[in-house]
Amino acid sequence: MNTRKLVQLAMLTSLGLALHIIEGFIPNPFIGIAPGAKLGLANIIGLITLVVFGLKYALSVNLLRSLIGGLATGAVTSMIYSMAGAFVSTILMWIVYRFFKKTFSLIGISVVGAAGHNIAQLTVASLIINNIKIFSYLPVMMMVSIVTGIFIGITSNFTVGKVKPHF
């Protein structure tokens, strides 16, 4: 890997980390509907990295952001959920982008990633608390995934068009 690419990926990781931390200060817009839900602002960076650099680098950026974010904020338990969600959502978005990009826009790809992220987090939670009943929360989380996925997809779509020529 050349130095320019390494610097670009480090900057993307830093931006994702900054958004991850900033989002912690934003009140939950879904507080009455879905406690614990977030907009997923850092996923903008993950989706952009996936489109511009590919799967390997998107996984690196997303997992590093989750790891460093958890360590920086002291939310080590949340880090486990974040890393599981980041891994699954990145893989799913890559599959849809790689094989179905003529069918799905970045908005659709983002919604798939958001849904995968929530499924992964609920799976980890069910394993930790040893109770599958937590999946009764899945319909609510899927509705939130649609809203946040659309927002992240629109933002990523706009941003990729602006930054891709510069990478």
OpenMM code with the backbone's topology and positions (N, CA, C; nanometers):
from openmm import Vec3, app, unit

residues = "MET ASN THR ARG LYS LEU VAL GLN LEU ALA MET LEU THR SER LEU GLY LEU ALA LEU HIS ILE ILE GLU GLY PHE ILE PRO ASN PRO PHE ILE GLY ILE ALA PRO GLY ALA LYS LEU GLY LEU ALA ASN ILE ILE GLY LEU ILE THR LEU VAL VAL PHE GLY LEU LYS TYR ALA LEU SER VAL ASN LEU LEU ARG SER LEU ILE GLY GLY LEU ALA THR GLY ALA VAL THR SER MET ILE TYR SER MET ALA GLY ALA PHE VAL SER THR ILE LEU MET TRP ILE VAL TYR ARG PHE PHE LYS LYS THR PHE SER LEU ILE GLY ILE SER VAL VAL GLY ALA ALA GLY HIS ASN ILE ALA GLN LEU THR VAL ALA SER LEU ILE ILE ASN ASN ILE LYS ILE PHE SER TYR LEU PRO VAL MET MET MET VAL SER ILE VAL THR GLY ILE PHE ILE GLY ILE THR SER ASN PHE THR VAL GLY LYS VAL LYS PRO HIS PHE".split()
positions = [
    Vec3(0.0860, -0.1164, 0.0000),
    Vec3(0.0000, 0.0000, 0.0000),
    Vec3(0.0906, 0.1228, 0.0000),
    Vec3(0.0554, 0.2196, -0.0843),
    Vec3(0.1373, 0.3406, -0.0894),
    Vec3(0.0990, 0.4371, 0.0234),
    Vec3(0.1856, 0.5334, 0.0469),
    Vec3(0.1676, 0.6267, 0.1580),
    Vec3(0.0416, 0.7088, 0.1423),
    Vec3(0.0117, 0.7515, 0.0204),
    Vec3(-0.1074, 0.8331, -0.0042),
    Vec3(-0.2347, 0.7583, 0.0377),
    Vec3(-0.2450, 0.6330, -0.0020),
    Vec3(-0.3620, 0.5529, 0.0322),
    Vec3(-0.3706, 0.5306, 0.1837),
    Vec3(-0.2570, 0.5055, 0.2461),
    Vec3(-0.2541, 0.4857, 0.3906),
    Vec3(-0.3029, 0.6107, 0.4638),
    Vec3(-0.2590, 0.7267, 0.4186),
    Vec3(-0.3021, 0.8530, 0.4798),
    Vec3(-0.4518, 0.8739, 0.4587),
    Vec3(-0.5004, 0.8446, 0.3387),
    Vec3(-0.6435, 0.8593, 0.3099),
    Vec3(-0.7263, 0.7681, 0.4010),
    Vec3(-0.6827, 0.6452, 0.4175),
    Vec3(-0.7552, 0.5514, 0.5029),
    Vec3(-0.7476, 0.5926, 0.6496),
    Vec3(-0.6344, 0.6455, 0.6918),
    Vec3(-0.6222, 0.6954, 0.8290),
    Vec3(-0.7157, 0.8144, 0.8507),
    Vec3(-0.7259, 0.9003, 0.7503),
    Vec3(-0.8180, 1.0145, 0.7614),
    Vec3(-0.9623, 0.9676, 0.7672),
    Vec3(-0.9972, 0.8694, 0.6851),
    Vec3(-1.1338, 0.8165, 0.6879),
    Vec3(-1.1638, 0.7520, 0.8238),
    Vec3(-1.0680, 0.6785, 0.8779),
    Vec3(-1.0865, 0.6175, 1.0093),
    Vec3(-1.1067, 0.7257, 1.1148),
    Vec3(-1.0258, 0.8318, 1.1069),
    Vec3(-1.0375, 0.9427, 1.2024),
    Vec3(-1.1718, 1.0135, 1.1903),
    Vec3(-1.2177, 1.0347, 1.0677),
    Vec3(-1.3492, 1.0971, 1.0470),
    Vec3(-1.4603, 1.0092, 1.1031),
    Vec3(-1.4518, 0.8794, 1.0763),
    Vec3(-1.5506, 0.7861, 1.1302),
    Vec3(-1.5501, 0.7862, 1.2817),
    Vec3(-1.4309, 0.7900, 1.3409),
    Vec3(-1.4182, 0.7951, 1.4862),
    Vec3(-1.4773, 0.9244, 1.5419),
    Vec3(-1.4481, 1.0360, 1.4764),
    Vec3(-1.5025, 1.1651, 1.5209),
    Vec3(-1.6554, 1.1639, 1.5163),
    Vec3(-1.7115, 1.1140, 1.4075),
    Vec3(-1.8582, 1.1062, 1.3975),
    Vec3(-1.9155, 1.0119, 1.5026),
    Vec3(-1.8459, 0.9020, 1.5275),
    Vec3(-1.8873, 0.8045, 1.6298),
    Vec3(-1.8944, 0.8715, 1.7670),
    Vec3(-1.7926, 0.9492, 1.7995),
    Vec3(-1.7871, 1.0158, 1.9300),
    Vec3(-1.8885, 1.1300, 1.9371),
    Vec3(-1.8973, 1.2109, 1.8321),
    Vec3(-1.9929, 1.3226, 1.8288),
    Vec3(-2.1351, 1.2717, 1.8448),
    Vec3(-2.1646, 1.1605, 1.7807),
    Vec3(-2.2999, 1.1058, 1.7877),
    Vec3(-2.3395, 1.0687, 1.9308),
    Vec3(-2.2406, 1.0360, 2.0116),
    Vec3(-2.2676, 1.0057, 2.1519),
    Vec3(-2.3246, 1.1244, 2.2282),
    Vec3(-2.3021, 1.2449, 2.1776),
    Vec3(-2.3530, 1.3657, 2.2427),
    Vec3(-2.4891, 1.4100, 2.1887),
    Vec3(-2.5342, 1.3456, 2.0821),
    Vec3(-2.6620, 1.3817, 2.0209),
    Vec3(-2.7728, 1.3008, 2.0891),
    Vec3(-2.8767, 1.3680, 2.1355),
    Vec3(-2.9878, 1.2942, 2.1973),
    Vec3(-3.0509, 1.1971, 2.0961),
    Vec3(-3.0966, 1.0844, 2.1467),
    Vec3(-3.1576, 0.9820, 2.0627),
    Vec3(-3.2869, 1.0360, 2.0003),
    Vec3(-3.2899, 1.0482, 1.8655),
    Vec3(-3.4115, 1.0987, 1.8012),
    Vec3(-3.5280, 0.9990, 1.8060),
    Vec3(-3.4984, 0.8745, 1.8428),
    Vec3(-3.6004, 0.7698, 1.8474),
    Vec3(-3.6316, 0.7295, 1.9909),
    Vec3(-3.6065, 0.8183, 2.0860),
    Vec3(-3.6111, 0.7847, 2.2280),
    Vec3(-3.7416, 0.7167, 2.2707),
    Vec3(-3.8545, 0.7642, 2.2242),
    Vec3(-3.9814, 0.7037, 2.2642),
    Vec3(-4.0117, 0.5745, 2.1911),
    Vec3(-3.9471, 0.5549, 2.0769),
    Vec3(-3.9755, 0.4391, 1.9919),
    Vec3(-3.8722, 0.3284, 2.0101),
    Vec3(-3.7456, 0.3683, 2.0077),
    Vec3(-3.6376, 0.2698, 2.0099),
    Vec3(-3.5234, 0.3172, 2.0997),
    Vec3(-3.5329, 0.2895, 2.2286),
    Vec3(-3.4242, 0.3288, 2.3187),
    Vec3(-3.2917, 0.2663, 2.2736),
    Vec3(-3.1870, 0.3463, 2.2767),
    Vec3(-3.0552, 0.2969, 2.2375),
    Vec3(-3.0246, 0.3103, 2.0897),
    Vec3(-3.1233, 0.3432, 2.0083),
    Vec3(-3.0995, 0.3576, 1.8645),
    Vec3(-3.0202, 0.4840, 1.8361),
    Vec3(-2.9411, 0.4781, 1.7314),
    Vec3(-2.8599, 0.5927, 1.6901),
    Vec3(-2.8772, 0.6147, 1.5404),
    Vec3(-2.8365, 0.7314, 1.4950),
    Vec3(-2.8418, 0.7607, 1.3516),
    Vec3(-2.7374, 0.6808, 1.2744),
    Vec3(-2.6249, 0.6527, 1.3350),
    Vec3(-2.5186, 0.5783, 1.2670),
    Vec3(-2.4357, 0.6656, 1.1750),
    Vec3(-2.4071, 0.7861, 1.2181),
    Vec3(-2.3345, 0.8817, 1.1335),
    Vec3(-2.2009, 0.8279, 1.0833),
    Vec3(-2.1317, 0.7520, 1.1648),
    Vec3(-2.0018, 0.6970, 1.1242),
    Vec3(-2.0152, 0.6005, 1.0072),
    Vec3(-2.1354, 0.5471, 0.9879),
    Vec3(-2.1564, 0.4549, 0.8755),
    Vec3(-2.1481, 0.5251, 0.7407),
    Vec3(-2.1601, 0.6564, 0.7408),
    Vec3(-2.1383, 0.7329, 0.6167),
    Vec3(-1.9959, 0.7071, 0.5687),
    Vec3(-1.9021, 0.7153, 0.6604),
    Vec3(-1.7609, 0.6952, 0.6263),
    Vec3(-1.7378, 0.5511, 0.5824),
    Vec3(-1.8010, 0.4560, 0.6501),
    Vec3(-1.7859, 0.3155, 0.6126),
    Vec3(-1.8354, 0.2878, 0.4721),
    Vec3(-1.9497, 0.3438, 0.4362),
    Vec3(-2.0056, 0.3218, 0.3028),
    Vec3(-1.9201, 0.3900, 0.1958),
    Vec3(-1.8742, 0.5090, 0.2245),
    Vec3(-1.7855, 0.5789, 0.1299),
    Vec3(-1.6578, 0.4978, 0.1092),
    Vec3(-1.6001, 0.4473, 0.2170),
    Vec3(-1.4777, 0.3673, 0.2070),
    Vec3(-1.5024, 0.2418, 0.1250),
    Vec3(-1.6164, 0.1786, 0.1442),
    Vec3(-1.6511, 0.0587, 0.0683),
    Vec3(-1.6561, 0.0885, -0.0811),
    Vec3(-1.7204, 0.1981, -0.1180),
    Vec3(-1.7360, 0.2334, -0.2598),
    Vec3(-1.6024, 0.2745, -0.3213),
    Vec3(-1.5244, 0.3524, -0.2481),
    Vec3(-1.4006, 0.4069, -0.3040),
    Vec3(-1.2850, 0.3067, -0.2976),
    Vec3(-1.2720, 0.2324, -0.1881),
    Vec3(-1.1556, 0.1467, -0.1684),
    Vec3(-1.1843, -0.0030, -0.1667),
    Vec3(-1.3078, -0.0447, -0.1423),
    Vec3(-1.3394, -0.1866, -0.1422),
    Vec3(-1.3569, -0.2465, -0.0035),
    Vec3(-1.3884, -0.3751, -0.0030),
    Vec3(-1.4253, -0.4470, 0.1192),
    Vec3(-1.3155, -0.4491, 0.2247),
    Vec3(-1.1962, -0.4877, 0.1877),
    Vec3(-1.0874, -0.5028, 0.2852),
    Vec3(-1.0644, -0.3726, 0.3630),
    Vec3(-1.0627, -0.2626, 0.2922),
    Vec3(-1.0361, -0.1348, 0.3570),
    Vec3(-1.1576, -0.0846, 0.4348),
    Vec3(-1.2770, -0.1114, 0.3838),
    Vec3(-1.3980, -0.0711, 0.4571),
    Vec3(-1.4074, -0.1468, 0.5892),
    Vec3(-1.3759, -0.2766, 0.5874),
    Vec3(-1.3754, -0.3539, 0.7117),
    Vec3(-1.2722, -0.2976, 0.8091),
    Vec3(-1.1548, -0.2660, 0.7582),
    Vec3(-1.0492, -0.2103, 0.8443),
    Vec3(-1.0935, -0.0792, 0.9076),
    Vec3(-1.1462, 0.0114, 0.8263),
    Vec3(-1.1893, 0.1423, 0.8767),
    Vec3(-1.3016, 0.1258, 0.9783),
    Vec3(-1.4024, 0.0449, 0.9464),
    Vec3(-1.5172, 0.0282, 1.0360),
    Vec3(-1.4803, -0.0412, 1.1670),
    Vec3(-1.3995, -0.1456, 1.1588),
    Vec3(-1.3628, -0.2177, 1.2810),
    Vec3(-1.2675, -0.1355, 1.3685),
    Vec3(-1.1728, -0.0661, 1.3055),
    Vec3(-1.0835, 0.0213, 1.3832),
    Vec3(-1.1612, 0.1335, 1.4498),
    Vec3(-1.2549, 0.1920, 1.3772),
    Vec3(-1.3382, 0.2991, 1.4331),
    Vec3(-1.4167, 0.2483, 1.5532),
    Vec3(-1.4721, 0.1303, 1.5421),
    Vec3(-1.5485, 0.0726, 1.6533),
    Vec3(-1.4590, 0.0414, 1.7730),
    Vec3(-1.3432, -0.0156, 1.7452),
    Vec3(-1.2501, -0.0503, 1.8516),
    Vec3(-1.1990, 0.0746, 1.9241),
    Vec3(-1.1468, 0.1695, 1.8475),
    Vec3(-1.0915, 0.2906, 1.9081),
    Vec3(-1.2023, 0.3724, 1.9741),
    Vec3(-1.3193, 0.3774, 1.9124),
    Vec3(-1.4321, 0.4500, 1.9709),
    Vec3(-1.4731, 0.3935, 2.1053),
    Vec3(-1.4771, 0.2625, 2.1149),
    Vec3(-1.5118, 0.1983, 2.2414),
    Vec3(-1.4072, 0.2237, 2.3484),
    Vec3(-1.2814, 0.2174, 2.3086),
    Vec3(-1.1734, 0.2419, 2.4046),
    Vec3(-1.1668, 0.3891, 2.4447),
    Vec3(-1.1875, 0.4783, 2.3489),
    Vec3(-1.1788, 0.6231, 2.3763),
    Vec3(-1.2917, 0.6722, 2.4659),
    Vec3(-1.4085, 0.6145, 2.4494),
    Vec3(-1.5235, 0.6599, 2.5285),
    Vec3(-1.5430, 0.5777, 2.6555),
    Vec3(-1.4675, 0.4703, 2.6679),
    Vec3(-1.4820, 0.3850, 2.7854),
    Vec3(-1.6004, 0.2916, 2.7770),
    Vec3(-1.6652, 0.2889, 2.6609),
    Vec3(-1.7836, 0.2046, 2.6418),
    Vec3(-1.7411, 0.0697, 2.5834),
    Vec3(-1.6658, -0.0069, 2.6617),
    Vec3(-1.6104, -0.1326, 2.6123),
    Vec3(-1.7207, -0.2335, 2.5808),
    Vec3(-1.8265, -0.2365, 2.6599),
    Vec3(-1.9374, -0.3273, 2.6318),
    Vec3(-2.0039, -0.2903, 2.4999),
    Vec3(-2.0267, -0.1617, 2.4781),
    Vec3(-2.0867, -0.1170, 2.3514),
    Vec3(-1.9961, -0.1486, 2.2337),
    Vec3(-1.8658, -0.1519, 2.2586),
    Vec3(-1.7697, -0.1802, 2.1524),
    Vec3(-1.7963, -0.3179, 2.0903),
    Vec3(-1.8340, -0.4139, 2.1720),
    Vec3(-1.8635, -0.5488, 2.1220),
    Vec3(-1.9816, -0.5426, 2.0248),
    Vec3(-2.0855, -0.4703, 2.0628),
    Vec3(-2.2025, -0.4553, 1.9757),
    Vec3(-2.1650, -0.3791, 1.8486),
    Vec3(-2.0883, -0.2739, 1.8652),
    Vec3(-2.0480, -0.1903, 1.7525),
    Vec3(-1.9645, -0.2688, 1.6523),
    Vec3(-1.8698, -0.3468, 1.7014),
    Vec3(-1.7834, -0.4240, 1.6117),
    Vec3(-1.8612, -0.5328, 1.5380),
    Vec3(-1.9525, -0.5984, 1.6079),
    Vec3(-2.0347, -0.7009, 1.5427),
    Vec3(-2.1208, -0.6372, 1.4345),
    Vec3(-2.1838, -0.5247, 1.4677),
    Vec3(-2.2668, -0.4542, 1.3707),
    Vec3(-2.1863, -0.4040, 1.2526),
    Vec3(-2.0688, -0.3489, 1.2800),
    Vec3(-1.9831, -0.2968, 1.1730),
    Vec3(-1.9395, -0.4091, 1.0790),
    Vec3(-1.9030, -0.5225, 1.1357),
    Vec3(-1.8575, -0.6348, 1.0533),
    Vec3(-1.9697, -0.6861, 0.9630),
    Vec3(-2.0832, -0.7168, 1.0227),
    Vec3(-2.1945, -0.7739, 0.9460),
    Vec3(-2.2471, -0.6739, 0.8429),
    Vec3(-2.2644, -0.5483, 0.8830),
    Vec3(-2.3192, -0.4495, 0.7891),
    Vec3(-2.2240, -0.4262, 0.6721),
    Vec3(-2.0935, -0.4235, 0.6988),
    Vec3(-1.9971, -0.4020, 0.5903),
    Vec3(-1.9997, -0.5181, 0.4922),
    Vec3(-2.0045, -0.6402, 0.5428),
    Vec3(-2.0105, -0.7585, 0.4549),
    Vec3(-2.1386, -0.7556, 0.3705),
    Vec3(-2.2527, -0.7293, 0.4338),
    Vec3(-2.3790, -0.7263, 0.3600),
    Vec3(-2.3811, -0.6148, 0.2552),
    Vec3(-2.3317, -0.4953, 0.2939),
    Vec3(-2.3294, -0.3855, 0.1965),
    Vec3(-2.2377, -0.4186, 0.0797),
    Vec3(-2.1242, -0.4847, 0.1072),
    Vec3(-2.0343, -0.5227, -0.0013),
    Vec3(-2.1023, -0.6223, -0.0953),
    Vec3(-2.1720, -0.7206, -0.0407),
    Vec3(-2.2410, -0.8199, -0.1245),
    Vec3(-2.3416, -0.7505, -0.2157),
    Vec3(-2.4228, -0.6628, -0.1584),
    Vec3(-2.5244, -0.5930, -0.2383),
    Vec3(-2.4574, -0.5005, -0.3389),
    Vec3(-2.3537, -0.4274, -0.2982),
    Vec3(-2.2838, -0.3361, -0.3892),
    Vec3(-2.2149, -0.4134, -0.5014),
    Vec3(-2.1505, -0.5226, -0.4668),
    Vec3(-2.0745, -0.6014, -0.5648),
    Vec3(-2.1636, -0.6715, -0.6662),
    Vec3(-2.2732, -0.7293, -0.6188),
    Vec3(-2.3540, -0.8130, -0.7064),
    Vec3(-2.4858, -0.7506, -0.7517),
    Vec3(-2.5312, -0.6466, -0.6844),
    Vec3(-2.6626, -0.5901, -0.7162),
    Vec3(-2.6617, -0.4384, -0.7304),
    Vec3(-2.5458, -0.3780, -0.7605),
    Vec3(-2.5405, -0.2318, -0.7654),
    Vec3(-2.6218, -0.1727, -0.8797),
    Vec3(-2.6579, -0.2536, -0.9775),
    Vec3(-2.7459, -0.2036, -1.0842),
    Vec3(-2.8912, -0.2002, -1.0380),
    Vec3(-2.9214, -0.2757, -0.9332),
    Vec3(-3.0570, -0.2824, -0.8788),
    Vec3(-3.0746, -0.1888, -0.7599),
    Vec3(-2.9712, -0.1790, -0.6762),
    Vec3(-2.9793, -0.0997, -0.5536),
    Vec3(-2.8912, 0.0238, -0.5626),
    Vec3(-2.9459, 0.1364, -0.5216),
    Vec3(-2.8663, 0.2586, -0.5088),
    Vec3(-2.7893, 0.2509, -0.3769),
    Vec3(-2.7073, 0.3513, -0.3497),
    Vec3(-2.6388, 0.3552, -0.2208),
    Vec3(-2.7381, 0.3665, -0.1059),
    Vec3(-2.8537, 0.4222, -0.1343),
    Vec3(-2.9575, 0.4313, -0.0308),
    Vec3(-3.0055, 0.2908, 0.0064),
    Vec3(-3.0365, 0.2095, -0.0919),
    Vec3(-3.0790, 0.0721, -0.0661),
    Vec3(-2.9698, -0.0098, 0.0001),
    Vec3(-2.8467, 0.0103, -0.0453),
    Vec3(-2.7327, -0.0607, 0.0128),
    Vec3(-2.7172, -0.0217, 0.1595),
    Vec3(-2.7353, 0.1057, 0.1888),
    Vec3(-2.7255, 0.1543, 0.3256),
    Vec3(-2.8355, 0.0961, 0.4138),
    Vec3(-2.9558, 0.0851, 0.3620),
    Vec3(-3.0665, 0.0271, 0.4395),
    Vec3(-3.0357, -0.1195, 0.4722),
    Vec3(-2.9817, -0.1933, 0.3757),
    Vec3(-2.9427, -0.3324, 0.4009),
    Vec3(-2.8360, -0.3377, 0.5105),
    Vec3(-2.7388, -0.2460, 0.5026),
    Vec3(-2.6336, -0.2407, 0.6042),
    Vec3(-2.6890, -0.2075, 0.7416),
    Vec3(-2.7819, -0.1130, 0.7477),
    Vec3(-2.8420, -0.0743, 0.8761),
    Vec3(-2.9200, -0.1911, 0.9366),
    Vec3(-2.9933, -0.2622, 0.8534),
    Vec3(-3.0688, -0.3784, 0.9020),
    Vec3(-2.9732, -0.4862, 0.9527),
    Vec3(-2.8677, -0.5118, 0.8764),
    Vec3(-2.7678, -0.6105, 0.9182),
    Vec3(-2.6996, -0.5719, 1.0476),
    Vec3(-2.6726, -0.4441, 1.0618),
    Vec3(-2.6092, -0.3916, 1.1838),
    Vec3(-2.6975, -0.4219, 1.3050),
    Vec3(-2.8267, -0.3942, 1.2931),
    Vec3(-2.9186, -0.4190, 1.4049),
    Vec3(-2.9369, -0.5673, 1.4342),
    Vec3(-2.9421, -0.6483, 1.3314),
    Vec3(-2.9551, -0.7936, 1.3517),
    Vec3(-2.8311, -0.8469, 1.4240),
    Vec3(-2.7137, -0.8001, 1.3825),
    Vec3(-2.5897, -0.8442, 1.4474),
    Vec3(-2.5880, -0.8024, 1.5943),
    Vec3(-2.6298, -0.6790, 1.6219),
    Vec3(-2.6296, -0.6323, 1.7602),
    Vec3(-2.7289, -0.7100, 1.8461),
    Vec3(-2.8457, -0.7383, 1.7930),
    Vec3(-2.9429, -0.8175, 1.8693),
    Vec3(-2.8941, -0.9610, 1.8900),
    Vec3(-2.8227, -1.0142, 1.7914),
    Vec3(-2.7664, -1.1489, 1.8056),
    Vec3(-2.6640, -1.1520, 1.9182),
    Vec3(-2.5753, -1.0532, 1.9210),
    Vec3(-2.4762, -1.0461, 2.0281),
    Vec3(-2.5459, -1.0289, 2.1632),
    Vec3(-2.6450, -0.9419, 2.1682),
    Vec3(-2.7182, -0.9209, 2.2940),
    Vec3(-2.7852, -1.0499, 2.3404),
    Vec3(-2.8452, -1.1235, 2.2469),
    Vec3(-2.9128, -1.2476, 2.2859),
    Vec3(-2.8131, -1.3504, 2.3387),
    Vec3(-2.6927, -1.3505, 2.2833),
    Vec3(-2.5896, -1.4429, 2.3319),
    Vec3(-2.5389, -1.4010, 2.4700),
    Vec3(-2.5223, -1.2711, 2.4896),
    Vec3(-2.4714, -1.2215, 2.6181),
    Vec3(-2.5717, -1.2458, 2.7309),
    Vec3(-2.6995, -1.2153, 2.7044),
    Vec3(-2.7991, -1.2319, 2.8107),
    Vec3(-2.8648, -1.3697, 2.8088),
    Vec3(-2.8251, -1.4498, 2.7077),
    Vec3(-2.8763, -1.5858, 2.6941),
    Vec3(-3.0296, -1.5893, 2.6884),
    Vec3(-3.0840, -1.5023, 2.6028),
    Vec3(-3.2295, -1.4949, 2.5890),
    Vec3(-3.2650, -1.4502, 2.4476),
    Vec3(-3.3265, -1.5381, 2.3739),
    Vec3(-3.3633, -1.5095, 2.2350),
    Vec3(-3.4826, -1.4146, 2.2248),
    Vec3(-3.5526, -1.3938, 2.3352),
    Vec3(-3.6710, -1.3068, 2.3336),
    Vec3(-3.6378, -1.1619, 2.2996),
    Vec3(-3.5107, -1.1275, 2.3062),
    Vec3(-3.4715, -0.9916, 2.2712),
    Vec3(-3.5027, -0.9616, 2.1242),
    Vec3(-3.5172, -1.0664, 2.0440),
    Vec3(-3.5511, -1.0461, 1.9031),
    Vec3(-3.6931, -0.9937, 1.8835),
    Vec3(-3.7717, -0.9885, 1.9905),
    Vec3(-3.9043, -0.9257, 1.9795),
    Vec3(-3.8896, -0.7758, 1.9528),
    Vec3(-3.7722, -0.7228, 1.9784),
    Vec3(-3.7384, -0.5822, 1.9531),
    Vec3(-3.7010, -0.5592, 1.8050),
    Vec3(-3.6827, -0.6677, 1.7300),
    Vec3(-3.6372, -0.6587, 1.5902),
    Vec3(-3.7300, -0.5776, 1.4993),
    Vec3(-3.8620, -0.5938, 1.5039),
    Vec3(-3.9466, -0.5122, 1.4153),
    Vec3(-3.9281, -0.3616, 1.4353),
    Vec3(-3.9143, -0.3211, 1.5601),
    Vec3(-3.8914, -0.1791, 1.5890),
    Vec3(-3.7577, -0.1361, 1.5304),
    Vec3(-3.6552, -0.2183, 1.5510),
    Vec3(-3.5219, -0.1849, 1.4999),
    Vec3(-3.5183, -0.1842, 1.3473),
    Vec3(-3.5971, -0.2682, 1.2833),
    Vec3(-3.6014, -0.2678, 1.1364),
    Vec3(-3.6630, -0.1382, 1.0840),
    Vec3(-3.7639, -0.0878, 1.1529),
    Vec3(-3.8229, 0.0412, 1.1138),
    Vec3(-3.7204, 0.1534, 1.1287),
    Vec3(-3.6471, 0.1508, 1.2371),
    Vec3(-3.5417, 0.2504, 1.2581),
    Vec3(-3.4338, 0.2342, 1.1515),
    Vec3(-3.4008, 0.1099, 1.1156),
    Vec3(-3.3007, 0.0841, 1.0117),
    Vec3(-3.3378, 0.1482, 0.8792),
    Vec3(-3.4645, 0.1424, 0.8464),
    Vec3(-3.5093, 0.2024, 0.7200),
    Vec3(-3.4860, 0.3528, 0.7219),
    Vec3(-3.5255, 0.4168, 0.8304),
    Vec3(-3.5102, 0.5626, 0.8411),
    Vec3(-3.3630, 0.6020, 0.8411),
    Vec3(-3.2840, 0.5377, 0.9272),
    Vec3(-3.1428, 0.5747, 0.9359),
    Vec3(-3.0674, 0.5341, 0.8096),
    Vec3(-3.1020, 0.4198, 0.7530),
    Vec3(-3.0376, 0.3749, 0.6298),
    Vec3(-3.0607, 0.4708, 0.5147),
    Vec3(-3.1814, 0.5227, 0.5048),
    Vec3(-3.2106, 0.6208, 0.3993),
    Vec3(-3.1280, 0.7471, 0.4208),
    Vec3(-3.1247, 0.7950, 0.5439),
    Vec3(-3.0468, 0.9159, 0.5748),
    Vec3(-2.8984, 0.8961, 0.5433),
    Vec3(-2.8417, 0.7861, 0.5896),
    Vec3(-2.6994, 0.7568, 0.5669),
    Vec3(-2.6737, 0.7367, 0.4179),
    Vec3(-2.7644, 0.6687, 0.3493),
    Vec3(-2.7486, 0.6452, 0.2053),
    Vec3(-2.7513, 0.7731, 0.1238),
    Vec3(-2.8449, 0.8617, 0.1553),
    Vec3(-2.8528, 0.9900, 0.0840),
    Vec3(-2.7248, 1.0700, 0.1069),
    Vec3(-2.6818, 1.0769, 0.2311),
    Vec3(-2.5603, 1.1518, 0.2647),
    Vec3(-2.4378, 1.0907, 0.1956),
    Vec3(-2.4268, 0.9588, 0.1976),
    Vec3(-2.3139, 0.8905, 0.1339),
    Vec3(-2.3163, 0.9095, -0.0170),
    Vec3(-2.4341, 0.8998, -0.0747),
    Vec3(-2.4484, 0.9164, -0.2188),
    Vec3(-2.3998, 1.0544, -0.2617),
    Vec3(-2.4411, 1.1551, -0.1895),
    Vec3(-2.3984, 1.2919, -0.2188),
    Vec3(-2.2479, 1.3067, -0.2001),
    Vec3(-2.1962, 1.2517, -0.0913),
    Vec3(-2.0551, 1.2682, -0.0572),
    Vec3(-1.9635, 1.1907, -0.1509),
    Vec3(-1.9995, 1.0668, -0.1854),
    Vec3(-1.9155, 0.9871, -0.2758),
    Vec3(-1.8968, 1.0610, -0.4083),
    Vec3(-2.0005, 1.1214, -0.4580),
    Vec3(-1.9897, 1.1964, -0.5830),
    Vec3(-1.8923, 1.3134, -0.5748),
    Vec3(-1.8782, 1.3691, -0.4560),
    Vec3(-1.7874, 1.4829, -0.4356),
    Vec3(-1.6436, 1.4398, -0.4088),
    Vec3(-1.6240, 1.3287, -0.3394),
    Vec3(-1.4883, 1.2913, -0.2994),
    Vec3(-1.4205, 1.1882, -0.3899),
    Vec3(-1.4968, 1.1067, -0.4603),
    Vec3(-1.4374, 0.9979, -0.5380),
    Vec3(-1.3307, 1.0472, -0.6369),
    Vec3(-1.3537, 1.1574, -0.7098),
    Vec3(-1.2499, 1.2024, -0.8015),
    Vec3(-1.1192, 1.2427, -0.7324),
    Vec3(-1.1243, 1.2723, -0.6035),
    Vec3(-1.0050, 1.3173, -0.5323),
    Vec3(-0.9263, 1.2026, -0.4707),
    Vec3(-0.9830, 1.0838, -0.4691),
    Vec3(-0.9116, 0.9679, -0.4144),
    Vec3(-0.8523, 0.8935, -0.5274),
] * unit.nanometer
topology = app.Topology()
chain = topology.addChain("A")
for resn in residues:
    res = topology.addResidue(resn, chain)
    for name in ("N", "CA", "C"):
        topology.addAtom(name, app.Element.getBySymbol(name[0]), res)
